[in-house]
């Protein structure tokens, strides 16, 4: 029985270290974080909340469970980064849509630095 409690506290310690950014997350921990992020963002989308940083109270009210999961499963710095990335991504997509409506031509960009034939 003591071994089970010890393992649980080690898992909690590891999770706290990942959240604090003192250890790098494993592949499975990163995947868990991304799943929690996607769930949180889906909730924000359902509630028409774009900026969870600016509209913190609305986001907390509408997506309390998803936010708790996101913050539990991801490093604190990642949470902030992903929230900022979401805003920029939405703004970028909106701007591209505006440009296309104005007749801009979409360009395919290759950034793999391989020689072209």
N, C-alpha and C positions, 0 to 999 in steps of 0.2 A: 504494500500500500504506500509506503514512504517513497518508493521508487517512482510511482505514478505521480505523486505530488512534486517530486524533484524534477521530473521530465516536464511537467506542466509549467513550473516556474522557470525552467531553462528556455522553454518556448516563448514564454512571456518576456523574458529578458532579451532574447534574440529579437522579438518583434519590436520592443522598445528601442533597441540599438539601431534597427533598420529605420524606424520612424525618426530617430534623432540624427541619422546620417553618420553614425560612428562606424558602421559596417556596411559593406556593399551587399545589396540584396542578391540572392541566388536567382537563377532563371525562373524557378517556380514562384518565388516571392515577387518577382517583376510581373509575371503573368497574372498573379492574383491582384496586384496593384492595378494593372491595366484593365482587368475585368471590373474592378470596383470603380475605376475612373469612368469607364464606358457606361456603367449603370447610373452613376451620378449625372453624367452629361445627358443621358437619355431622359432622366427625370427633369433636368433643367429644360430640355427641349419640350417636353410635355407641358411644362408650366410657362413656356415662353420667357424664360429668364436667360439672357445672353451673358451678362456680366455678374458672376456670382461674388465677385469681390466688391463691386459697387452696390449691388442689391443683396447684400449679405443677409439681411433679416428675411427678405422674401425667400431666398434660397434655403435658409435654415428652416423656415416654416414649411415650405413645400417639399423639401427633399431631406428631411431630418435623418431618416434611416440610411439613405444612400450616402449622405455626407459623412455620417459616422463610420460607415464601412470604408469609404474612400480614405478618410483620415487615419483609420486603424491600419489599413493594408498598405499604405504608401508612406514614404519618407516625407516629412513635413515640407522640405524644399521642393519635392516633386509635386505635392499638392498645389503649392503656389505657382510653380512653373506651368503645370497643366491648365490651371484656371486662366492664367495670362495667355497661354498658347491658344486656348479655345476662343478667346476674344479676338485675337489677331487673325486666327483662321477664318472666323465668321466675317470679319471686316475684309479680309483678302478676297474671299469668295464673293462678297457683295460687290466689291470694286471690279472684279473680273466680269461679273454679270453686267454691271453698268457699262464697262468698256465694250463688251460684245454687243450690247444694245445700241451703242453709238457707232457700230460698224467696225470695231477693231478686229483684226485678224489674229486668230489663235496660232501661236507658234509652238512647235514641238521643240523642246530643249533637251539636249543630250548632255549629261554631266558625268559620264563615266570615263571620260578622258581616253577612250580607246581611239586608235587611228581610224579615220573614215576611209572608205574605199571609193 
